[in-house]
Amino acid sequence: MKKVLYVFLITCFSLTIISCDDDKEEYTDKEEYTDNTTTTDTTAPVIAEVTAVTTPTNDNTPYYTFSSSEAGTITYGGSCSSGTTSAISWNNTIILNSLSDGTYSDCTIKVTDSAGNVSNSLTITSFTVDTTVPTVAEVTAVTTPTNDNTPDYTFSSSEAGTITYGGSCSSGTTSATSGNNTITLISLSEGTYSNCTITVSDSLGYVSSSLTITSFIVDLTAATLVEVTAVTTPTNDTTPDYTFSSSEAGTITYGGSCSSSTTSATTDNNTITLVSLSEGTYSNCTITVTDNGSNSVTLNISSFVIDTTAPTVSSIYPTDNQSDIPLTTDNISVTFYEAMDNTSITTNTDNATCYGSFVLSSDNFSSCLQMSSSPSSSNSDKTFTIDPSDNLSIVTTYNVRVTTSVKDSSSNTMSSQYDTSSGLTTYGIFVISGNNSNDLSNYLTSTDNGTTWTLRTLSGDKQFLGLGYGNGTFVIGGESATTLTSSDAINWTSRTFGLTDVLNGVGYGNNTFVIVSSGGQIFTSSDAVSWDNRTNTSVTSKQLLEVTFGNNTFVAVGQYGTIVTSSDNGTNWDNRTSGSIDHLEDVAFGNNTFLATGYVSGVNSGIILSSSDNGTSWDNVTTVTNQTFSGVAYGNGTFVVVGNSGTILSSSDNGTTWDNRTNSSVTSNYLRHVGFGNDVFIAVGGNGTIVTSSDNGTTWNSRTSGFSNTLYNVIYSE
């Protein structure tokens, strides 16, 4: 371009020279022309912009074209200059000297003609020289990770221009300004973005270096939380552990009633320790994990109970201080106020020790009863029942102990050992001797005060008439001097006398057993195992039917009005005058009085004899009936006499006066014997008859025996 301008100027200059020569020749030819005047040029050149500098431009020696009405000398002002200093009349294209990058708004041109006239000042239209490639730099990276799939990104550009995106990212923003530019990336999928780039092209086409956006992660998915190990419930741990798994790391926040010092979750299992909790139920506890992308998910902690209170016994069954417990009771139970750990409830395994947390003893826990099995639980593990391997002993007080080794379901132990205060006392047992049946000896027992009866059998075809109880031992005497002993009226041991007599009566007192026989024989024993013969034919050889003890005296009665007494535990005996030749079948003691009952032979008339001097002397007692009498018993300040045709009499004044309690609607069978125990009178007799009274013999109830033969005697273990 610059070469073309140079040729153009040479041509013009040649044409000008040629024109001047012609003029000069024309005026020479005119001889008549003579000009002696001088012309004065006062007109200033007029200059105007023809072609402004392209702006912006990356040419630091740009062209500029202006027109001048006259040739002259160019003068430059402002920031611009040029090597061209002469202007021609017409268009002038100049080349500005090397310019720095920047904006040029103060550049001026003036032309001074040969006459010294100066043109107007021409201000070159402002232009910008830009020879620099735009630079871009990251200002604010995308937060990473983020759950924003249209995240913002800020970069700076040294120039305005057009944005071009590379890699996996793009944006609706395509124009950059000079300075900071915040763009919003178009919706991104979940993943890692490490290849995203930005370039800026300025208006001259200069392209910046590629700016790599700092790698970031778009995470749109919350962590998955799963309970791994719930808090043990109930528990006595006030700082329990809890384990959950998280598919992502993150920050833990707690909701509800629970909290923990652990605030960061890792990938996989996390075990946290809950902050000290009070006793109570925790059903509203939550864990929220917020991952690094700010995605949150909440896990409900399974409900649990904090229990720090020691367990206590609520009640026992039978109740403490109960004194009417059947021997067959196998339901001794302890109930706690709360559910217990059933593995901590253990029982004794033998009859010698007191091993176990739940034991039963009759000797202040020097030894304990063996249990047949482990305790059974009920009532949601609040009630535990033990089953003694053997029947309880009669008239025995048992105490229950629960040791501090028992634990509730929260593993709290009892703060102190529990013992019953008064204990549980068993019933005595009623025993009735009976007639033989089917080559077996029969008897009956009752552990519920005679309401129900169990028929039992003994081997051998014997009739058992005599019954006695003392010092924890039952004694039965019968035909052929057969004697059996038992501690529970269930299991019996045979004892030998070497006699053939019938053993009719058994008495006990002052640690001594006495047996009397049909041949007037008398035997004593301190243990019911070995017996001493105390027979004295000089005292009597008559049949003795019954014997009793009272006020340190044994009294035996029998055939033909026989009465013998002993005040030295049956060692020596004295014959007493009864004043009667009748048969005396029974004798009882109560309230310092002995009463003997029987009948007058041949006239079917009953007889009652009374003694208030320990059997030394006897008096006839007036009765209210002529029926035969066979049995007598004392209890609760009352004598009861029974006999033929269901006869029942009662007296509350030691036999002075009598009330007839006979009730044919109850029984009309022959009543052979009556006994007393545990506030109950029981009378037995023919055809398996059993009648009972719990109001001192006033009213009576018939009971089912399950036996049809004669019942001879009844005794109670006191």
RAZI-V562407 format. One record per run of one state. SS is the DSSP state (A for helix, B for strand, O for the rest). FROM is the first residue (numbers start at 1). TO is the last residue. If there is no record, write none. Layout:
BEGIN
{{SS FROM TO} {SS FROM TO}}
END
This chain:
BEGIN
{{O 1 1} {A 2 29} {O 30 46} {B 47 51} {O 52 56} {B 57 57} {O 58 62} {B 63 68} {O 69 71} {B 72 77} {O 78 81} {B 82 82} {O 83 85} {B 86 87} {O 88 89} {B 90 96} {O 97 101} {B 102 104} {O 105 107} {B 108 112} {O 113 117} {B 118 118} {O 119 121} {B 122 123} {O 124 126} {B 127 129} {O 130 135} {B 136 140} {O 141 145} {B 146 146} {O 147 151} {B 152 157} {O 158 160} {B 161 166} {O 167 170} {B 171 171} {O 172 174} {B 175 176} {O 177 178} {B 179 185} {O 186 190} {B 191 193} {O 194 196} {B 197 201} {O 202 206} {B 207 207} {O 208 210} {B 211 212} {O 213 215} {B 216 218} {O 219 224} {B 225 229} {O 230 234} {B 235 235} {O 236 240} {B 241 246} {O 247 249} {B 250 255} {O 256 259} {B 260 260} {O 261 263} {B 264 265} {O 266 267} {B 268 274} {O 275 279} {B 280 282} {O 283 285} {B 286 291} {O 292 295} {B 296 300} {O 301 303} {B 304 306} {O 307 312} {B 313 317} {O 318 324} {B 325 325} {O 326 331} {B 332 336} {O 337 339} {B 340 340} {O 341 341} {A 342 344} {O 345 357} {B 358 361} {O 362 370} {B 371 371} {O 372 375} {B 376 378} {O 379 382} {B 383 386} {O 387 387} {B 388 388} {O 389 396} {B 397 402} {O 403 406} {B 407 408} {O 409 412} {B 413 413} {O 414 417} {B 418 419} {O 420 423} {B 424 426} {O 427 429} {B 430 437} {O 438 439} {B 440 446} {O 447 453} {B 454 459} {O 460 463} {B 464 470} {O 471 472} {B 473 478} {A 479 481} {O 482 482} {B 483 486} {O 487 492} {B 493 495} {O 496 502} {B 503 509} {O 510 511} {B 512 517} {O 518 521} {B 522 525} {O 526 531} {B 532 533} {O 534 543} {B 544 550} {O 551 552} {B 553 558} {A 559 561} {O 562 562} {B 563 566} {O 567 573} {B 574 576} {O 577 582} {B 583 590} {O 591 592} {B 593 600} {O 601 604} {B 605 611} {O 612 618} {B 619 620} {O 621 628} {B 629 635} {O 636 637} {B 638 643} {A 644 646} {O 647 647} {B 648 651} {O 652 658} {B 659 660} {O 661 670} {B 671 677} {O 678 679} {B 680 685} {A 686 688} {O 689 689} {B 690 693} {O 694 700} {B 701 703} {O 704 710} {B 711 716} {O 717 718}}
END
